[in-house]
Amino acid sequence: MSESRSEAVMRTYLTEVLDQRRFEFIPEFAAPDMVDHTQPIRGPAGLDAHARGFCDNIPDLEIEVVRIFATEDTAVGLWRWRGNPKQPHGYSASGNPVSPRFIASIFQTTLPSPIFGVSGQSIRRVCARRQQPLR
């Protein structure tokens, strides 16, 4: 996959899937065997469940793409979100609710290696590829 196509996959995920809630785009770039460690299921359904859960928890979600770095086999999206979560994303050691607002999503756009999505201090493995032209 070219650099520009890797970048386009990440931009689609952030600006279309998350920001515009266009979940129908996920099967266009998520590999059938992708792994998202926040979900018990593989493939596009796992990434769909993850994205919908994130968006459903923040009804007024707005995404700001800070920067996208891309190579022929990897895309890294740095982004911030605004909104009011219904539930925190976790709790600090002192028990205070936390919701990381600056996130790095990392997709490997060639197989078979896994990709990692990093949010705060948690690491999610996601494997994605793009087979159809972006919209």
C-alpha positions in Angstrom: 0.0 0.0 0.0 1.3 3.5 -0.8 2.0 6.2 1.8 -0.9 8.2 0.6 -3.3 5.3 0.8 -2.1 4.4 4.3 -2.7 8.0 5.3 -6.2 7.9 3.7 -7.2 4.8 5.7 -6.3 6.6 8.9 -8.0 9.8 7.9 -11.2 7.9 6.9 -11.2 6.1 10.3 -10.8 9.3 12.3 -12.9 11.8 10.2 -15.5 9.6 8.8 -15.9 6.6 11.1 -15.4 8.3 14.5 -16.2 12.0 13.8 -19.1 11.5 11.4 -20.2 8.0 12.8 -19.9 6.4 9.4 -19.5 2.9 10.7 -20.4 1.4 7.4 -16.9 2.3 6.1 -15.2 -0.1 8.5 -15.6 -3.3 6.4 -13.8 -1.4 3.5 -10.5 -1.3 5.4 -10.6 -3.7 8.3 -9.1 -7.1 7.6 -11.3 -10.2 8.3 -8.7 -11.4 10.8 -8.0 -8.1 12.5 -7.7 -8.1 16.3 -8.9 -5.3 18.5 -8.0 -6.3 22.1 -10.8 -4.3 23.5 -13.3 -6.7 21.9 -13.8 -10.5 22.1 -14.6 -10.7 18.4 -12.3 -10.5 15.4 -12.6 -8.7 12.1 -14.6 -5.6 11.1 -17.2 -6.5 13.7 -14.6 -6.0 16.5 -13.5 -2.6 15.3 -17.2 -1.6 14.7 -18.1 -2.6 18.3 -15.1 -0.6 19.6 -15.9 2.5 17.5 -19.6 2.4 18.3 -18.9 2.0 22.0 -16.5 4.9 22.0 -19.0 7.1 20.1 -22.1 6.0 22.1 -20.3 6.9 25.3 -19.7 10.5 24.0 -22.9 11.6 22.3 -21.5 15.1 21.5 -18.1 13.7 20.3 -15.9 16.0 18.0 -12.6 14.7 16.6 -9.7 17.0 15.8 -7.0 15.3 13.7 -3.6 16.8 14.9 -1.4 14.9 12.5 -1.1 11.7 10.5 2.2 10.0 9.8 2.2 7.3 7.1 4.5 4.9 5.4 3.8 2.2 2.9 2.8 -0.2 5.7 1.8 1.9 8.7 -0.4 4.9 9.6 -0.3 6.8 12.9 -3.0 9.2 13.7 -2.6 11.7 16.5 -6.0 13.1 17.5 -7.9 14.9 20.2 -11.5 14.6 21.1 -14.0 16.9 22.7 -17.3 16.0 24.3 -18.8 14.9 27.5 -18.5 11.1 28.2 -21.3 9.4 29.9 -18.8 7.1 31.7 -15.1 7.6 32.3 -12.7 5.5 30.3 -10.9 4.3 33.4 -9.9 5.4 36.9 -6.6 6.7 38.3 -4.7 5.0 41.1 -6.4 7.3 43.5 -9.9 6.4 42.2 -10.6 9.5 40.2 -12.3 9.1 36.8 -10.1 9.6 33.7 -10.8 10.0 30.0 -7.6 10.5 27.9 -8.3 13.3 25.4 -5.1 13.0 23.3 -4.9 9.7 21.5 -2.5 7.9 19.0 -4.1 5.3 16.8 -1.7 3.1 14.9 -2.7 0.9 12.0 -0.5 -1.5 10.1 -1.8 -1.4 6.6 -0.1 -4.6 5.4 -0.5 -8.1 6.7 0.5 -10.3 8.5 1.9 -8.2 11.3 -0.4 -6.9 14.0 -1.1 -3.2 14.4 -1.3 -1.4 17.7 -3.7 1.3 18.7 -2.4 3.3 21.7 -4.8 5.3 23.9 -3.4 6.8 27.1 -1.5 4.0 28.7 -3.5 1.1 27.3 -2.5 -0.7 24.1 -5.0 -2.2 21.7 -3.9 -4.4 18.8 -5.8 -3.7 15.6 -5.1 -5.1 12.2 -6.5 -3.2 9.3 -6.1 -3.1 5.5 -7.9 -1.3 2.7 -9.1 -3.2 -0.3 -11.5 -0.7 -2.0 -11.1 3.0 -3.0 -11.8 5.5 -0.3 -15.0 7.6 -0.5 
